[in-house]
Amino acid sequence: MSKNKSTEATIAIALAVLAVLTYSNFRKQQYADEQVQQGQQIASKYVDKWQSEDARKYPGLSQVKVMQKTAEEKSAQTLASAGNADNREELAADTFFGFYFMRTRQHVTYCRQRGVDISGFISAFTAAHRAVLSKAESIFVRSQRDPEVFWQMIQPQASQLEDQLMSALASDLRVSPDQVCQYLARHSQQMATYDHMPAAAEQVLTGQ
C-alpha cells in the first residue's frame, strides 16, 4: 500500500467541510423537506465552486489537489472564526459526520452496486472511531440537531464525489478502481484507520 494518504483524505476533508458549510445554516430548527432541499442546493453550490472558481485560483493543479487546498483553508477558517467553545465543538462534530458518513453510508452504496459486501470494513471503521463518534453524537444532541437530516442534506453531493474519492483511493493503494471495494473487504482492520478527519477538528473533539 502506498504511504501517501493525501489523495483519499483530500476528498474526505472536502466532503467534511461541505458538511459544515451546508448544515451550519440550519442550527436549532425543525427541518422541513424544503429546508433539506435548500441544504442540498447549498452543498451543490460548493461542489460546483470547487470545480470551477477554485480551479482558477490554483492553475496547474489537479482537481483533487484544488479540493485539498480549498478544504483545508475552509476547515481552518471555519474553526478559527467559530467564537466560543460550544460553536467550535459543533463545527468539529459537523466535520466528523461528513467524514464518517462518507465511509459508513456512501462507500456501502458504491460497493453494493458492484456486488461487494464491505460490512466488515464498516464495523472496523466504526469501532476505530467510536470515541469520537460518541462525542460528536453528544454534541448533536446538545445542539438539538439530527445526524440523519445532516446526511440527507449532503448525500447527493457525497454521491457526486464518490467516484473521485474511489479513484483517488485506488491510486493510493495501487489497485484499479474496480478493485477498491474488494480491497476494503479483505483489509478491513487496516483500512479502518487509513485516513483521518481534518486535524484541527479532530483536536477539538479529542482534546489532543
N, C-alpha and C positions, 0 to 999 in steps of 0.2 A: 504494500500500500504506500502511496506517496506520502511524504512527510508534509507536503504543502496542503494545508486545510483551507486556504483562503477562499477558493472559488465557491465551495459549497456554503461556507459560512457567510460569504458575501450576500447571497440572496436570502439567507436566513435573517441577517441583520436588516436587509431591505424590507422584508415582509414584517419583521417586528416593528420597525419604525413606521411602516404603513399602518400597522395596527394602532399605534399611538396616535398618529395624525387623524385617523378615522374616528376612533372611539372617544377621544377627549372632548369632542363636541357634544356628546350626549350624556354627560355625567349626571347621576342622580335624577333621572327622568324615567317615566314609563315609556317603553319602546313600542310604538305602534308600527304596523307594517310599513307605512310610508316613511317613517324615520329610519328603519332598516334600509330601505331603498335609497334614501338620501345618503346614508353612510356608505353604501356600496358605490354611489356616484362619486363621493369624495375619494374613496380608495382608488377608483378607476382613474380619476384625475391625476393622482400622484404616480401611478404606474405610467401613464402617458407622459408625464413630465420627465420621469427618469429616462424614458426612451427618446426624448426629443430635446428639450431645453438643456438638461444637464449634460447630454451628449455633446452639445456645442460648447459647453463650459470646459469640457476636458477632451479636446480634439486628439485623435490618435489612440485613445484608449478603447478597449473592448467594452461592450455593454455591461458585462459583469463587473469590470473594474470601475466603470462610471457609477453603477449602483452601489458598489462598496464605498467609494468616496462620499457619495451623497448620503448614504445611510449612516455612516459613521459620524458625519458632520451633524446630521439631524438628531441623532441619538444624543450626542454630547450637548448640543444646543438646547434640546428639549429638557433634559435633566437639569442643566445649569440654570435654566430660567423658571424652574418649577416653583420656586419660592420656599414654602415650608416643607418639613419632613414628610407630612402626610401626602402632599402633592407629589413629591419625589417618589414615594413608595407606590402611589397609584400609577404613575407613568412607568415605573420599573415593572410593575405587575402586568400592565398592558404589553410591554415589550416581551416579557416572558411568555405570555399566552400566544402572541404572534409566532414566536419561535416554537412553542410546544405544539400548537395545533397544526402547524405545517407538517410536523412529523407524525403525530398521532392520528390525524384525520386525513390530510391531503396525500401523504405517502401511501396510506392504506388504500385509498380510492385508486390512485395511479397504479399500484401493483396488483390490485384485484382485477383491474381491467386487463392486465397482462397475465392473469391466471396464477399469480404468485401470492401466497399467504405469508405476510410478514408479522403475524401476531406475536411471534417470539421477540422480534425487534421492538415492537411497541411495549411489551411487558418489561423488557430490559431498559428501554429508554425511560419509561415512567418510573421504574424503581431507582434509576440513577439520578433522577431529578425530583424525587419525592419530597425532599425537604423544601426546595424552592417552590414546588407546586403548592404545597400546603401553605406556605407563606403568601403566595400570590392569591390563592383562593380566599384566605382570611382577609386580605386587603379588599378584594372584590365584595365580600360580604359587608365589610365596614363601610364601603362607599356605595352600598345599595345598587350594585351592578351585577349583571348576569353574564358569565363567560360564554354561554350558549348564544346569546344575542350578539356578543362580540364576534363570535365565529361566523354567524350569518352575514355580518357586515363585510368581513374580509374574504370569505370563501371564494366568491367569483374571481377575485384578483389572485388569490392563492392558487387557484386552478390555472389561471393565465401564466403564472410564474413557474409552475411545477416542471414543465418540460425543460426550461432553462436550468432550474436547480438540479434536476436529474442528469442533464448533460454535463453540468459542471462537476457533479459528484462522480460521474463516470470518468471524467478526465483525471480527477484527483486519484481515483482508485485504479486507473489504468485498465479499465474494462470498457466494453461497449455499452451504450445506453440501454440496450436490451438486456444486459446482464446485471444492471444495478440492483433490481429487486431480488434476484437470486443471491446476490452478494449480501444484501441486508438480511435475508432469511438465514443464510449459512453462518454469518458472523455477527449475530445479534448482540452479544455482550460487547464485543469490540466496537461496533458501530454506535452503541448507545452513548458513548462518550467521545465520539469522533469530532464533534464540533461543539461550539458553545454560543450562548446568547451574548449580546454586547456586554463587554466587561463592566462598563460603568453601571448599567442596570443590574447586573449580577451582584456587584458590590453593594448596591443599595439593599437588595433583598437578603443577602447573606451576612451583611455587616463586616465583610472581609475586604 
